[in-house]
Amino acid sequence: MRSKGYRRGTRSMFSQDHRKHGVARTNKYLEKYEIGDLVDIVVNPAMMKGMPYKYYQGRTGRVYDVKPRSLNIAIRKKVRGKYVIKKVIARVEHVRKSRSEEESKKRIQEMDERIEKAKAEGLVMPRTKRQMKGPREAMEIILENNRPVEVGYEPYIAIF
């Protein structure tokens, strides 16, 4: 018979790294969260209060309400072939800001700058979609002092 406890199977999931044990640092409490922020749920096992269920460990969600010590987070969960919005309440010790949108926001900002520059100079508008990397360019190999070497296996000869 297997136990079906709330924290079953979390021995390694909720264990802290070597020399990283203990309570959260002060800067964890000073971080500012706003409605609409993307956050990653990363449980801190030293803090029992406000700990989300183990399924949500490592998941990314969007903040829809901010409380003094906790955040309400909306997460998409796949249930029987469709996605359902699950609402999770987690304390700030178990949450960190997600960096998943940084690259796309940076790319959009650079594209906007290029479009503005093209408009100002009266040039053709640059392509806004990302282009696939094409095949490598052709190159010539000179074989004068670089003769090909035959690579292969030598036949095995039993010596006994």
VMD Tcl script that builds the backbone (N, CA, C; Angstrom):
set m [mol new atoms 480]
animate dup $m
set s [atomselect $m all]
$s set {name element resname resid chain x y z} {
  {N N MET 1 A 0.845 -1.192 0.000}
  {CA C MET 1 A 0.000 0.000 0.000}
  {C C MET 1 A 0.883 1.246 0.000}
  {N N ARG 2 A 0.563 2.163 -0.895}
  {CA C ARG 2 A 1.333 3.398 -1.004}
  {C C ARG 2 A 0.621 4.525 -0.285}
  {N N SER 3 A 1.411 5.369 0.377}
  {CA C SER 3 A 0.782 6.512 1.038}
  {C C SER 3 A 0.380 7.536 -0.019}
  {N N LYS 4 A -0.654 8.260 0.274}
  {CA C LYS 4 A -1.142 9.266 -0.663}
  {C C LYS 4 A -1.143 10.635 0.011}
  {N N GLY 5 A -0.062 10.911 0.740}
  {CA C GLY 5 A 0.050 12.174 1.456}
  {C C GLY 5 A 0.219 13.360 0.532}
  {N N TYR 6 A 0.025 14.527 1.084}
  {CA C TYR 6 A 0.066 15.778 0.327}
  {C C TYR 6 A 1.448 16.031 -0.263}
  {N N ARG 7 A 2.501 15.613 0.463}
  {CA C ARG 7 A 3.872 15.865 0.006}
  {C C ARG 7 A 4.598 14.576 -0.368}
  {N N ARG 8 A 3.857 13.557 -0.770}
  {CA C ARG 8 A 4.505 12.286 -1.110}
  {C C ARG 8 A 5.379 12.453 -2.356}
  {N N GLY 9 A 6.485 11.730 -2.393}
  {CA C GLY 9 A 7.371 11.736 -3.552}
  {C C GLY 9 A 8.120 13.035 -3.760}
  {N N THR 10 A 8.343 13.792 -2.684}
  {CA C THR 10 A 9.006 15.091 -2.848}
  {C C THR 10 A 10.359 15.123 -2.152}
  {N N ARG 11 A 10.944 13.963 -1.893}
  {CA C ARG 11 A 12.199 13.931 -1.144}
  {C C ARG 11 A 13.302 14.724 -1.841}
  {N N SER 12 A 13.455 14.522 -3.130}
  {CA C SER 12 A 14.486 15.274 -3.851}
  {C C SER 12 A 13.937 16.591 -4.403}
  {N N MET 13 A 12.639 16.619 -4.701}
  {CA C MET 13 A 12.020 17.826 -5.274}
  {C C MET 13 A 12.077 19.001 -4.304}
  {N N PHE 14 A 11.811 18.741 -3.041}
  {CA C PHE 14 A 11.770 19.804 -2.045}
  {C C PHE 14 A 13.020 19.836 -1.166}
  {N N SER 15 A 14.112 19.224 -1.600}
  {CA C SER 15 A 15.346 19.296 -0.822}
  {C C SER 15 A 16.161 20.477 -1.317}
  {N N GLN 16 A 16.851 21.122 -0.410}
  {CA C GLN 16 A 17.651 22.284 -0.789}
  {C C GLN 16 A 19.059 21.862 -1.158}
  {N N ASP 17 A 19.722 22.709 -1.926}
  {CA C ASP 17 A 21.079 22.421 -2.364}
  {C C ASP 17 A 22.037 22.426 -1.181}
  {N N HIS 18 A 23.226 21.862 -1.411}
  {CA C HIS 18 A 24.266 21.817 -0.392}
  {C C HIS 18 A 24.651 23.230 0.021}
  {N N ARG 19 A 24.663 23.491 1.318}
  {CA C ARG 19 A 25.005 24.784 1.916}
  {C C ARG 19 A 24.035 25.896 1.519}
  {N N LYS 20 A 22.817 25.528 1.157}
  {CA C LYS 20 A 21.792 26.523 0.819}
  {C C LYS 20 A 20.579 26.382 1.750}
  {N N HIS 21 A 20.754 25.713 2.872}
  {CA C HIS 21 A 19.651 25.485 3.802}
  {C C HIS 21 A 19.342 26.757 4.589}
  {N N GLY 22 A 18.180 26.786 5.191}
  {CA C GLY 22 A 17.810 27.905 6.045}
  {C C GLY 22 A 16.728 28.770 5.426}
  {N N VAL 23 A 16.383 29.812 6.153}
  {CA C VAL 23 A 15.279 30.672 5.743}
  {C C VAL 23 A 15.679 31.524 4.532}
  {N N ALA 24 A 14.667 32.102 3.883}
  {CA C ALA 24 A 14.907 32.923 2.693}
  {C C ALA 24 A 15.590 34.229 3.072}
  {N N ARG 25 A 16.304 34.792 2.102}
  {CA C ARG 25 A 16.991 36.052 2.348}
  {C C ARG 25 A 15.993 37.213 2.304}
  {N N THR 26 A 16.440 38.348 2.810}
  {CA C THR 26 A 15.557 39.510 2.911}
  {C C THR 26 A 15.125 40.030 1.550}
  {N N ASN 27 A 16.008 39.944 0.543}
  {CA C ASN 27 A 15.664 40.501 -0.762}
  {C C ASN 27 A 14.490 39.777 -1.404}
  {N N LYS 28 A 14.203 38.564 -0.953}
  {CA C LYS 28 A 13.042 37.818 -1.457}
  {C C LYS 28 A 11.749 38.551 -1.099}
  {N N TYR 29 A 11.727 39.168 0.078}
  {CA C TYR 29 A 10.529 39.870 0.543}
  {C C TYR 29 A 10.429 41.283 -0.044}
  {N N LEU 30 A 11.534 41.825 -0.506}
  {CA C LEU 30 A 11.544 43.192 -1.019}
  {C C LEU 30 A 11.239 43.262 -2.516}
  {N N GLU 31 A 11.199 42.126 -3.184}
  {CA C GLU 31 A 10.920 42.126 -4.624}
  {C C GLU 31 A 9.473 42.548 -4.879}
  {N N LYS 32 A 9.301 43.360 -5.908}
  {CA C LYS 32 A 7.985 43.936 -6.195}
  {C C LYS 32 A 7.306 43.134 -7.303}
  {N N TYR 33 A 6.076 42.717 -7.048}
  {CA C TYR 33 A 5.279 41.997 -8.047}
  {C C TYR 33 A 4.048 42.816 -8.385}
  {N N GLU 34 A 3.672 42.784 -9.666}
  {CA C GLU 34 A 2.495 43.518 -10.110}
  {C C GLU 34 A 1.552 42.566 -10.829}
  {N N ILE 35 A 0.306 42.962 -10.957}
  {CA C ILE 35 A -0.674 42.148 -11.674}
  {C C ILE 35 A -0.243 42.051 -13.133}
  {N N GLY 36 A -0.256 40.835 -13.656}
  {CA C GLY 36 A 0.154 40.602 -15.038}
  {C C GLY 36 A 1.573 40.089 -15.178}
  {N N ASP 37 A 2.363 40.091 -14.097}
  {CA C ASP 37 A 3.738 39.579 -14.160}
  {C C ASP 37 A 3.732 38.071 -14.354}
  {N N LEU 38 A 4.707 37.583 -15.119}
  {CA C LEU 38 A 4.915 36.137 -15.231}
  {C C LEU 38 A 5.835 35.706 -14.100}
  {N N VAL 39 A 5.460 34.657 -13.388}
  {CA C VAL 39 A 6.275 34.169 -12.275}
  {C C VAL 39 A 6.462 32.658 -12.379}
  {N N ASP 40 A 7.610 32.193 -11.891}
  {CA C ASP 40 A 7.887 30.765 -11.784}
  {C C ASP 40 A 7.651 30.346 -10.344}
  {N N ILE 41 A 7.011 29.209 -10.162}
  {CA C ILE 41 A 6.813 28.685 -8.815}
  {C C ILE 41 A 7.965 27.749 -8.504}
  {N N VAL 42 A 8.804 28.166 -7.545}
  {CA C VAL 42 A 9.938 27.362 -7.107}
  {C C VAL 42 A 9.839 27.280 -5.591}
  {N N VAL 43 A 9.417 26.145 -5.102}
  {CA C VAL 43 A 9.110 25.987 -3.674}
  {C C VAL 43 A 10.375 26.064 -2.841}
  {N N ASN 44 A 10.303 26.828 -1.748}
  {CA C ASN 44 A 11.369 26.870 -0.753}
  {C C ASN 44 A 10.926 25.988 0.408}
  {N N PRO 45 A 11.516 24.801 0.568}
  {CA C PRO 45 A 11.032 23.856 1.577}
  {C C PRO 45 A 11.243 24.317 3.014}
  {N N ALA 46 A 12.067 25.333 3.247}
  {CA C ALA 46 A 12.264 25.831 4.601}
  {C C ALA 46 A 11.027 26.550 5.110}
  {N N MET 47 A 10.195 27.033 4.195}
  {CA C MET 47 A 8.985 27.775 4.570}
  {C C MET 47 A 7.773 26.910 4.286}
  {N N MET 48 A 7.089 26.462 5.331}
  {CA C MET 48 A 5.933 25.589 5.163}
  {C C MET 48 A 4.684 26.373 4.759}
  {N N LYS 49 A 4.556 27.596 5.295}
  {CA C LYS 49 A 3.347 28.367 5.039}
  {C C LYS 49 A 3.265 28.770 3.579}
  {N N GLY 50 A 2.088 28.739 3.038}
  {CA C GLY 50 A 1.867 29.222 1.677}
  {C C GLY 50 A 2.554 28.404 0.609}
  {N N MET 51 A 2.841 27.136 0.917}
  {CA C MET 51 A 3.532 26.282 -0.046}
  {C C MET 51 A 2.507 25.689 -1.012}
  {N N PRO 52 A 2.706 25.888 -2.328}
  {CA C PRO 52 A 1.765 25.304 -3.285}
  {C C PRO 52 A 1.952 23.796 -3.417}
  {N N TYR 53 A 0.981 23.138 -3.994}
  {CA C TYR 53 A 1.025 21.693 -4.175}
  {C C TYR 53 A 2.169 21.326 -5.120}
  {N N LYS 54 A 2.708 20.124 -4.971}
  {CA C LYS 54 A 3.923 19.716 -5.687}
  {C C LYS 54 A 3.774 19.741 -7.211}
  {N N TYR 55 A 2.557 19.605 -7.739}
  {CA C TYR 55 A 2.364 19.640 -9.191}
  {C C TYR 55 A 2.853 20.954 -9.785}
  {N N TYR 56 A 2.698 22.038 -9.034}
  {CA C TYR 56 A 2.995 23.371 -9.546}
  {C C TYR 56 A 4.474 23.744 -9.431}
  {N N GLN 57 A 5.304 22.865 -8.865}
  {CA C GLN 57 A 6.739 23.115 -8.769}
  {C C GLN 57 A 7.333 23.263 -10.172}
  {N N GLY 58 A 7.975 24.398 -10.430}
  {CA C GLY 58 A 8.615 24.645 -11.716}
  {C C GLY 58 A 7.682 25.181 -12.786}
  {N N ARG 59 A 6.410 25.380 -12.487}
  {CA C ARG 59 A 5.448 25.875 -13.481}
  {C C ARG 59 A 5.484 27.405 -13.522}
  {N N THR 60 A 5.071 27.939 -14.654}
  {CA C THR 60 A 5.021 29.388 -14.842}
  {C C THR 60 A 3.570 29.828 -14.941}
  {N N GLY 61 A 3.243 30.894 -14.259}
  {CA C GLY 61 A 1.884 31.419 -14.291}
  {C C GLY 61 A 1.889 32.936 -14.272}
  {N N ARG 62 A 0.689 33.511 -14.332}
  {CA C ARG 62 A 0.549 34.968 -14.361}
  {C C ARG 62 A -0.134 35.442 -13.085}
  {N N VAL 63 A 0.409 36.496 -12.482}
  {CA C VAL 63 A -0.145 37.058 -11.248}
  {C C VAL 63 A -1.452 37.780 -11.568}
  {N N TYR 64 A -2.515 37.436 -10.829}
  {CA C TYR 64 A -3.776 38.143 -11.034}
  {C C TYR 64 A -4.231 38.881 -9.780}
  {N N ASP 65 A -3.534 38.697 -8.662}
  {CA C ASP 65 A -3.850 39.455 -7.461}
  {C C ASP 65 A -2.620 39.469 -6.557}
  {N N VAL 66 A -2.382 40.602 -5.915}
  {CA C VAL 66 A -1.220 40.745 -5.038}
  {C C VAL 66 A -1.701 41.040 -3.632}
  {N N LYS 67 A -1.249 40.231 -2.684}
  {CA C LYS 67 A -1.556 40.416 -1.271}
  {C C LYS 67 A -0.260 40.836 -0.555}
  {N N PRO 68 A -0.344 41.264 0.704}
  {CA C PRO 68 A 0.880 41.701 1.398}
  {C C PRO 68 A 1.988 40.642 1.450}
  {N N ARG 69 A 1.637 39.374 1.690}
  {CA C ARG 69 A 2.659 38.338 1.803}
  {C C ARG 69 A 2.559 37.250 0.735}
  {N N SER 70 A 1.525 37.312 -0.093}
  {CA C SER 70 A 1.324 36.225 -1.057}
  {C C SER 70 A 0.824 36.759 -2.394}
  {N N LEU 71 A 0.836 35.872 -3.366}
  {CA C LEU 71 A 0.376 36.202 -4.710}
  {C C LEU 71 A -0.663 35.181 -5.145}
  {N N ASN 72 A -1.642 35.632 -5.891}
  {CA C ASN 72 A -2.584 34.718 -6.533}
  {C C ASN 72 A -2.105 34.555 -7.968}
  {N N ILE 73 A -1.906 33.306 -8.385}
  {CA C ILE 73 A -1.305 33.010 -9.683}
  {C C ILE 73 A -2.254 32.137 -10.485}
  {N N ALA 74 A -2.451 32.487 -11.753}
  {CA C ALA 74 A -3.267 31.675 -12.667}
  {C C ALA 74 A -2.324 30.843 -13.519}
  {N N ILE 75 A -2.549 29.524 -13.508}
  {CA C ILE 75 A -1.690 28.579 -14.226}
  {C C ILE 75 A -2.556 27.710 -15.119}
  {N N ARG 76 A -2.061 27.422 -16.323}
  {CA C ARG 76 A -2.778 26.528 -17.244}
  {C C ARG 76 A -2.363 25.088 -16.932}
  {N N LYS 77 A -3.358 24.235 -16.676}
  {CA C LYS 77 A -3.106 22.821 -16.381}
  {C C LYS 77 A -3.873 21.969 -17.376}
  {N N LYS 78 A -3.194 20.967 -17.939}
  {CA C LYS 78 A -3.846 20.087 -18.901}
  {C C LYS 78 A -4.649 19.034 -18.152}
  {N N VAL 79 A -5.959 19.009 -18.411}
  {CA C VAL 79 A -6.851 18.046 -17.766}
  {C C VAL 79 A -7.674 17.369 -18.853}
  {N N ARG 80 A -7.446 16.085 -19.049}
  {CA C ARG 80 A -8.174 15.288 -20.038}
  {C C ARG 80 A -8.195 15.941 -21.426}
  {N N GLY 81 A -7.034 16.339 -21.902}
  {CA C GLY 81 A -6.927 16.835 -23.266}
  {C C GLY 81 A -7.238 18.297 -23.474}
  {N N LYS 82 A -7.612 19.002 -22.430}
  {CA C LYS 82 A -7.854 20.443 -22.593}
  {C C LYS 82 A -7.182 21.179 -21.445}
  {N N TYR 83 A -6.953 22.458 -21.650}
  {CA C TYR 83 A -6.290 23.260 -20.637}
  {C C TYR 83 A -7.317 23.996 -19.780}
  {N N VAL 84 A -7.109 23.910 -18.475}
  {CA C VAL 84 A -7.985 24.547 -17.495}
  {C C VAL 84 A -7.143 25.553 -16.719}
  {N N ILE 85 A -7.715 26.714 -16.436}
  {CA C ILE 85 A -7.017 27.719 -15.629}
  {C C ILE 85 A -7.165 27.342 -14.158}
  {N N LYS 86 A -6.039 27.080 -13.501}
  {CA C LYS 86 A -6.040 26.782 -12.071}
  {C C LYS 86 A -5.503 28.007 -11.337}
  {N N LYS 87 A -6.129 28.333 -10.228}
  {CA C LYS 87 A -5.714 29.490 -9.453}
  {C C LYS 87 A -5.021 29.020 -8.189}
  {N N VAL 88 A -3.784 29.459 -7.998}
  {CA C VAL 88 A -2.943 29.011 -6.896}
  {C C VAL 88 A -2.572 30.215 -6.049}
  {N N ILE 89 A -2.603 30.030 -4.740}
  {CA C ILE 89 A -2.144 31.062 -3.818}
  {C C ILE 89 A -0.800 30.597 -3.267}
  {N N ALA 90 A 0.228 31.413 -3.430}
  {CA C ALA 90 A 1.568 31.044 -2.950}
  {C C ALA 90 A 2.219 32.249 -2.308}
  {N N ARG 91 A 2.933 32.001 -1.238}
  {CA C ARG 91 A 3.672 33.093 -0.603}
  {C C ARG 91 A 4.857 33.482 -1.471}
  {N N VAL 92 A 5.382 34.690 -1.239}
  {CA C VAL 92 A 6.456 35.215 -2.081}
  {C C VAL 92 A 7.741 34.403 -1.964}
  {N N GLU 93 A 7.917 33.638 -0.880}
  {CA C GLU 93 A 9.118 32.808 -0.726}
  {C C GLU 93 A 9.167 31.699 -1.768}
  {N N HIS 94 A 8.011 31.300 -2.287}
  {CA C HIS 94 A 7.932 30.187 -3.226}
  {C C HIS 94 A 7.816 30.650 -4.680}
  {N N VAL 95 A 8.095 31.925 -4.930}
  {CA C VAL 95 A 7.861 32.498 -6.267}
  {C C VAL 95 A 9.082 33.302 -6.688}
  {N N ARG 96 A 9.379 33.298 -7.978}
  {CA C ARG 96 A 10.400 34.205 -8.521}
  {C C ARG 96 A 9.931 34.728 -9.867}
  {N N LYS 97 A 10.420 35.901 -10.258}
  {CA C LYS 97 A 10.018 36.479 -11.540}
  {C C LYS 97 A 10.555 35.620 -12.667}
  {N N SER 98 A 9.706 35.407 -13.667}
  {CA C SER 98 A 10.087 34.572 -14.800}
  {C C SER 98 A 10.853 35.395 -15.826}
  {N N ARG 99 A 11.846 34.764 -16.451}
  {CA C ARG 99 A 12.644 35.441 -17.472}
  {C C ARG 99 A 12.299 34.928 -18.866}
  {N N SER 100 A 11.165 34.239 -18.998}
  {CA C SER 100 A 10.821 33.605 -20.269}
  {C C SER 100 A 10.421 34.606 -21.348}
  {N N GLU 101 A 9.974 35.799 -20.964}
  {CA C GLU 101 A 9.535 36.788 -21.946}
  {C C GLU 101 A 10.630 37.769 -22.339}
  {N N GLU 102 A 11.773 37.736 -21.656}
  {CA C GLU 102 A 12.819 38.727 -21.881}
  {C C GLU 102 A 13.289 38.759 -23.330}
  {N N GLU 103 A 13.571 37.596 -23.876}
  {CA C GLU 103 A 14.129 37.521 -25.227}
  {C C GLU 103 A 13.147 38.060 -26.265}
  {N N SER 104 A 11.879 37.675 -26.163}
  {CA C SER 104 A 10.902 38.138 -27.148}
  {C C SER 104 A 10.647 39.639 -27.020}
  {N N LYS 105 A 10.612 40.163 -25.786}
  {CA C LYS 105 A 10.422 41.607 -25.596}
  {C C LYS 105 A 11.591 42.389 -26.177}
  {N N LYS 106 A 12.795 41.866 -25.980}
  {CA C LYS 106 A 13.991 42.517 -26.511}
  {C C LYS 106 A 13.966 42.523 -28.040}
  {N N ARG 107 A 13.565 41.400 -28.638}
  {CA C ARG 107 A 13.507 41.284 -30.098}
  {C C ARG 107 A 12.475 42.262 -30.676}
  {N N ILE 108 A 11.311 42.376 -30.030}
  {CA C ILE 108 A 10.263 43.287 -30.488}
  {C C ILE 108 A 10.735 44.739 -30.393}
  {N N GLN 109 A 11.427 45.065 -29.317}
  {CA C GLN 109 A 11.923 46.428 -29.135}
  {C C GLN 109 A 12.953 46.773 -30.216}
  {N N GLU 110 A 13.858 45.851 -30.512}
  {CA C GLU 110 A 14.852 46.087 -31.561}
  {C C GLU 110 A 14.181 46.262 -32.923}
  {N N MET 111 A 13.150 45.461 -33.190}
  {CA C MET 111 A 12.442 45.556 -34.463}
  {C C MET 111 A 11.737 46.908 -34.588}
  {N N ASP 112 A 11.121 47.374 -33.504}
  {CA C ASP 112 A 10.458 48.683 -33.528}
  {C C ASP 112 A 11.451 49.800 -33.834}
  {N N GLU 113 A 12.653 49.704 -33.240}
  {CA C GLU 113 A 13.685 50.707 -33.492}
  {C C GLU 113 A 14.106 50.690 -34.956}
  {N N ARG 114 A 14.265 49.495 -35.536}
  {CA C ARG 114 A 14.657 49.391 -36.950}
  {C C ARG 114 A 13.565 49.942 -37.862}
  {N N ILE 115 A 12.306 49.716 -37.518}
  {CA C ILE 115 A 11.192 50.228 -38.335}
  {C C ILE 115 A 11.153 51.761 -38.280}
  {N N GLU 116 A 11.315 52.329 -37.081}
  {CA C GLU 116 A 11.331 53.784 -36.941}
  {C C GLU 116 A 12.476 54.400 -37.729}
  {N N LYS 117 A 13.643 53.765 -37.668}
  {CA C LYS 117 A 14.816 54.261 -38.390}
  {C C LYS 117 A 14.561 54.219 -39.901}
  {N N ALA 118 A 13.941 53.129 -40.388}
  {CA C ALA 118 A 13.650 52.992 -41.814}
  {C C ALA 118 A 12.629 54.053 -42.270}
  {N N LYS 119 A 11.637 54.326 -41.432}
  {CA C LYS 119 A 10.636 55.351 -41.770}
  {C C LYS 119 A 11.278 56.732 -41.850}
  {N N ALA 120 A 12.170 57.027 -40.888}
  {CA C ALA 120 A 12.821 58.336 -40.848}
  {C C ALA 120 A 13.720 58.555 -42.062}
  {N N GLU 121 A 14.397 57.521 -42.499}
  {CA C GLU 121 A 15.328 57.633 -43.625}
  {C C GLU 121 A 14.652 57.365 -44.971}
  {N N GLY 122 A 13.395 56.935 -44.953}
  {CA C GLY 122 A 12.670 56.664 -46.191}
  {C C GLY 122 A 13.123 55.400 -46.903}
  {N N LEU 123 A 13.605 54.445 -46.141}
  {CA C LEU 123 A 14.068 53.174 -46.714}
  {C C LEU 123 A 12.933 52.156 -46.767}
  {N N VAL 124 A 13.224 51.021 -47.392}
  {CA C VAL 124 A 12.249 49.926 -47.439}
  {C C VAL 124 A 12.100 49.348 -46.038}
  {N N MET 125 A 10.872 49.019 -45.660}
  {CA C MET 125 A 10.616 48.477 -44.326}
  {C C MET 125 A 11.323 47.135 -44.153}
  {N N PRO 126 A 11.979 46.926 -43.017}
  {CA C PRO 126 A 12.632 45.627 -42.798}
  {C C PRO 126 A 11.605 44.537 -42.532}
  {N N ARG 127 A 12.022 43.304 -42.736}
  {CA C ARG 127 A 11.130 42.174 -42.454}
  {C C ARG 127 A 10.915 42.060 -40.957}
  {N N THR 128 A 9.669 41.861 -40.559}
  {CA C THR 128 A 9.368 41.777 -39.128}
  {C C THR 128 A 9.425 40.345 -38.614}
  {N N LYS 129 A 9.290 39.380 -39.513}
  {CA C LYS 129 A 9.316 37.986 -39.077}
  {C C LYS 129 A 10.748 37.478 -39.030}
  {N N ARG 130 A 11.000 36.570 -38.108}
  {CA C ARG 130 A 12.319 35.955 -38.027}
  {C C ARG 130 A 12.538 35.050 -39.230}
  {N N GLN 131 A 13.726 35.117 -39.797}
  {CA C GLN 131 A 14.054 34.311 -40.964}
  {C C GLN 131 A 14.822 33.067 -40.540}
  {N N MET 132 A 14.531 31.967 -41.228}
  {CA C MET 132 A 15.248 30.729 -40.941}
  {C C MET 132 A 16.682 30.832 -41.423}
  {N N LYS 133 A 17.572 30.173 -40.717}
  {CA C LYS 133 A 18.961 30.148 -41.110}
  {C C LYS 133 A 19.088 29.227 -42.314}
  {N N GLY 134 A 19.610 29.747 -43.407}
  {CA C GLY 134 A 19.710 28.954 -44.634}
  {C C GLY 134 A 20.876 27.981 -44.594}
  {N N PRO 135 A 21.118 27.286 -45.716}
  {CA C PRO 135 A 22.250 26.350 -45.771}
  {C C PRO 135 A 23.578 27.095 -45.746}
  {N N ARG 136 A 24.635 26.395 -45.400}
  {CA C ARG 136 A 25.954 27.009 -45.371}
  {C C ARG 136 A 26.380 27.407 -46.773}
  {N N GLU 137 A 27.172 28.458 -46.857}
  {CA C GLU 137 A 27.652 28.910 -48.150}
  {C C GLU 137 A 28.666 27.915 -48.705}
  {N N ALA 138 A 28.794 27.892 -50.054}
  {CA C ALA 138 A 29.740 26.997 -50.703}
  {C C ALA 138 A 31.167 27.454 -50.417}
  {N N MET 139 A 32.080 26.491 -50.319}
  {CA C MET 139 A 33.478 26.841 -50.115}
  {C C MET 139 A 34.356 25.851 -50.864}
  {N N GLU 140 A 35.566 26.280 -51.141}
  {CA C GLU 140 A 36.487 25.474 -51.931}
  {C C GLU 140 A 37.591 24.955 -51.021}
  {N N ILE 141 A 37.893 23.680 -51.143}
  {CA C ILE 141 A 38.956 23.068 -50.351}
  {C C ILE 141 A 40.127 22.765 -51.283}
  {N N ILE 142 A 41.286 23.325 -50.983}
  {CA C ILE 142 A 42.478 23.108 -51.807}
  {C C ILE 142 A 43.214 21.891 -51.258}
  {N N LEU 143 A 43.512 20.922 -52.143}
  {CA C LEU 143 A 44.088 19.647 -51.714}
  {C C LEU 143 A 45.559 19.488 -52.094}
  {N N GLU 144 A 46.276 20.578 -52.336}
  {CA C GLU 144 A 47.678 20.442 -52.740}
  {C C GLU 144 A 48.516 19.817 -51.633}
  {N N ASN 145 A 48.579 20.442 -50.481}
  {CA C ASN 145 A 49.354 19.908 -49.356}
  {C C ASN 145 A 48.434 19.288 -48.308}
  {N N ASN 146 A 47.242 18.988 -48.730}
  {CA C ASN 146 A 46.238 18.482 -47.785}
  {C C ASN 146 A 45.519 17.299 -48.412}
  {N N ARG 147 A 46.257 16.228 -48.599}
  {CA C ARG 147 A 45.707 15.041 -49.244}
  {C C ARG 147 A 44.701 14.348 -48.339}
  {N N PRO 148 A 43.638 13.780 -48.913}
  {CA C PRO 148 A 42.671 13.051 -48.084}
  {C C PRO 148 A 43.299 11.802 -47.465}
  {N N VAL 149 A 42.896 11.506 -46.260}
  {CA C VAL 149 A 43.392 10.341 -45.542}
  {C C VAL 149 A 42.261 9.339 -45.442}
  {N N GLU 150 A 42.552 8.113 -45.754}
  {CA C GLU 150 A 41.521 7.083 -45.665}
  {C C GLU 150 A 41.358 6.677 -44.213}
  {N N VAL 151 A 40.139 6.742 -43.743}
  {CA C VAL 151 A 39.847 6.421 -42.351}
  {C C VAL 151 A 38.974 5.174 -42.348}
  {N N GLY 152 A 39.332 4.220 -41.519}
  {CA C GLY 152 A 38.536 2.999 -41.448}
  {C C GLY 152 A 39.119 2.065 -40.407}
  {N N TYR 153 A 38.577 0.878 -40.352}
  {CA C TYR 153 A 39.017 -0.105 -39.384}
  {C C TYR 153 A 40.009 -1.055 -40.041}
  {N N GLU 154 A 41.009 -1.458 -39.253}
  {CA C GLU 154 A 41.920 -2.496 -39.722}
  {C C GLU 154 A 41.325 -3.834 -39.319}
  {N N PRO 155 A 41.518 -4.851 -40.139}
  {CA C PRO 155 A 40.966 -6.159 -39.767}
  {C C PRO 155 A 41.614 -6.696 -38.495}
  {N N TYR 156 A 40.798 -7.324 -37.680}
  {CA C TYR 156 A 41.287 -7.884 -36.420}
  {C C TYR 156 A 42.021 -9.194 -36.685}
  {N N ILE 157 A 43.231 -9.292 -36.152}
  {CA C ILE 157 A 44.012 -10.522 -36.315}
  {C C ILE 157 A 44.254 -11.082 -34.918}
  {N N ALA 158 A 43.825 -12.311 -34.705}
  {CA C ALA 158 A 44.007 -12.951 -33.404}
  {C C ALA 158 A 45.461 -13.397 -33.268}
  {N N ILE 159 A 46.110 -12.958 -32.193}
  {CA C ILE 159 A 47.505 -13.341 -31.959}
  {C C ILE 159 A 47.538 -14.218 -30.712}
  {N N PHE 160 A 47.415 -15.532 -30.925}
  {CA C PHE 160 A 47.524 -16.465 -29.799}
  {C C PHE 160 A 47.933 -17.824 -30.292}
}
mol reanalyze $m
mol bondsrecalc $m
mol representation Tube
mol addrep $m
